[in-house]
Amino acid sequence: MFGDSTVLLWDMSLYITPQTPNPDFNGDSTVDFSDFLLFTSLFGLSRGDEQYDAKYDLDGDGTIGFGDFLIFGRSFGKKDNELCPPVTSKTVCSIGLYP
């Protein structure tokens, strides 16, 4: 902010690369029941809660909730190399959750 109350804003979206959500939380290269147990242990937490962990917030909305569960569900049983790309308005996923 300058002395004349001017505020400068920059569009940083050009410098931010969307991260592919990875529901393989335990790192064993498969999204399976052990990942589900890890996910459900944090379900309902939001940014600012003590145990909140952003890697479980798959849709990046600040809460580990139903949207994250949908992303997890479409990845269940898949290997890391079979996971769907990040959800955007242009994403088409192989199981058809997104038109």
PANUKE-167980 format. One record per residue (C-alpha): x, y, z. Coordinates in steps of 0.5 Angstrom, whole numbers, padded with zeros to 4 digits, always signed. Layout:
# PANUKE-167980
XYZ
...
//
This chain:
# PANUKE-167980
+0000+0000+0000
+0002+0007-0002
+0001+0014+0002
-0004+0015-0003
-0008+0009-0001
-0006+0005-0007
-0006-0002-0007
-0003-0006-0012
-0005-0013-0014
-0002-0019-0018
-0005-0025-0021
-0001-0030-0018
-0005-0036-0022
+0000-0036-0027
+0005-0038-0022
+0001-0043-0019
+0001-0051-0021
-0005-0055-0019
-0003-0061-0015
-0006-0067-0017
-0010-0070-0011
-0006-0076-0008
-0011-0081-0004
-0005-0086-0003
-0004-0083+0004
+0000-0089+0007
+0005-0088+0000
+0004-0096-0002
+0002-0094-0009
-0005-0097-0008
-0011-0093-0006
-0014-0098-0001
-0017-0100+0006
-0012-0097+0010
-0012-0091+0006
-0019-0090+0008
-0018-0091+0015
-0013-0086+0015
-0018-0081+0011
-0024-0083+0016
-0020-0081+0022
-0019-0074+0020
-0026-0073+0016
-0030-0067+0018
-0023-0063+0020
-0022-0056+0018
-0016-0051+0017
-0015-0049+0024
-0016-0055+0027
-0011-0058+0031
-0010-0065+0027
-0012-0062+0020
-0007-0064+0015
-0008-0061+0008
-0006-0068+0004
-0013-0071+0006
-0016-0064+0004
-0016-0067-0004
-0021-0062-0006
-0017-0056-0003
-0023-0053+0000
-0020-0052+0007
-0025-0058+0010
-0024-0065+0010
-0031-0067+0007
-0036-0070+0002
-0032-0067-0004
-0026-0070-0001
-0029-0077+0000
-0032-0077-0008
-0025-0076-0010
-0022-0081-0006
-0028-0086-0008
-0026-0085-0015
-0019-0087-0014
-0020-0093-0009
-0017-0099-0012
-0013-0096-0016
-0005-0095-0017
-0002-0089-0017
-0001-0089-0024
-0008-0090-0025
-0011-0084-0021
-0015-0079-0025
-0012-0072-0026
-0014-0066-0021
-0021-0064-0022
-0023-0058-0026
-0028-0055-0030
-0025-0059-0036
-0024-0066-0032
-0027-0072-0035
-0025-0078-0031
-0026-0085-0033
-0031-0087-0028
-0036-0081-0030
-0037-0078-0024
-0035-0071-0028
-0039-0070-0035
//
